[in-house]
């Protein structure tokens, strides 16, 4: 059983962030309800990913089997995140994780330390994809992600540009993508090293690449494959898969972490 990370998600994340009761006329319906199995919309011949999405939630029983029943006593909001927000290597035995000694040393330094979000700093990537939800706005030349956890806006450029030659390290990195049939293949690098990959404190380097493959199966469901490639800290690229579910009639509202924030006073010098 792994040690339980200190996460204060429930204290710093907003509640229901939806534009209440607004029914988008473009959402297909069946028997008066959103038809999530209808065909995916398209833009210029490609799937249109626009909408509010959340990563498939992890059953409480799975948390307990992997972390032990003490995890529930941490008062973490299970519905606010998925297992990959806690551990990108979820399900692997410690000896199976492709972690270099340099990464293990950093994790040990972070053991028992509150993560960046507890200090009102961004969760970064890939964690922001697995906390609360995010809104995608798609145009012919770029895809914009508005993160529900207050992380910076993310831009994924699809206009054929290359990475900037000397990027300033960023929380969300720099993303370019291309279409492979109906699948969007995105590549992101240029990260800073201040954010953690997950709640267990796995580190990331400035040269890390995070590769994502998005495939919208139908109106309400999307497959997501993520590969973490960082030779500085990991012995090999590591890939895992998850699913995204559309939140019909949803929206992402303004969220400022430090507004009405009550946790920092209890953190002390940690």
C-alpha positions, 0 to 999 in steps of 0.5 A, a space after each residue: 500500500 502506498 503512503 497517502 499524499 496530503 491533498 487539500 482539494 476539497 478546501 481549494 476547489 469550487 463547487 458546482 461550476 455550471 451555467 445553471 439551466 441553460 439548454 444548448 439547442 445544439 445538443 441532440 436529445 432523446 425522450 427529452 434528455 441529452 442523447 450522449 450516444 448520438 453522432 459526434 459533431 464535426 468542424 471542417 470535416 474533423 470531430 468537434 471536441 467543443 464542450 465541457 468534459 470530465 475524466 471518468 471517475 474512480 470508484 471509492 472501492 478502487 481507492 480503498 483497495 489501492 490505498 487502504 480504507 484510511 484514505 477515506 479519512 483524508 476527507 478528499 472529495 472523490 467526485 472532484 478527481 480521478 485516480 490519475 490525479 493522485 498517481 499517474 502510475 496507478 495500478 503498478 507495483 512500486 518495483 514496476 514504476 519506471 522511476 529513476 533514483 533522481 525522481 525517487 529522491 524528489 518524491 521523498 523530499 515531497 513526502 508529507 508536504 502539501 502540493 502546489 494547489 494547496 498554496 494556490 499554485 496551478 496543478 499543471 499537466 497532466 493533473 489538471 485533466 483529472 481534477 473537476 472538469 474542463 471546457 474545450 473551445 475548438 477553432 480551425 487552427 487551435 483548441 483552447 482548454 479552460 480548466 475548471 480547477 483554476 489552472 492557466 488557459 491551455 492552447 493546443 495549436 493545430 495550424 502546423 507551427 513548431 515548438 518555440 525554439 527557446 520557450 520560457 518554462 510554463 505551468 501548462 507547457 506549449 502544445 502543438 497537435 495534428 490530426 491523424 484521421 479522427 484522432 487528435 495527436 497533441 504533444 506538449 513540452 516546455 514545462 517548468 519544474 514547479 508543478 507535480 505530475 500528481 498528488 504523490 509528487 512525481 516530478 517533471 523536467 523542463 524537457 518532458 514531453 506529454 503526448 495525448 491522443 483524443 478520439 471522440 467516439 460519439 456525442 458524449 464520450 471521448 477516449 484519451 491516451 496519455 504518454 509521459 516521456 521524460 528520460 531525466 526522471 523516468 526509464 522509459 515512456 509510460 502510457 495510460 488510458 482513460 475516458 472523458 464524459 461530456 457534461 451536457 449544458 455545462 460550463 466553467 465559471 470564474 474561479 480564483 483560488 485565493 478568494 475565500 481560501 481558508 487552508 493556508 492559515 493551517 499550513 504553517 511553514 510546510 
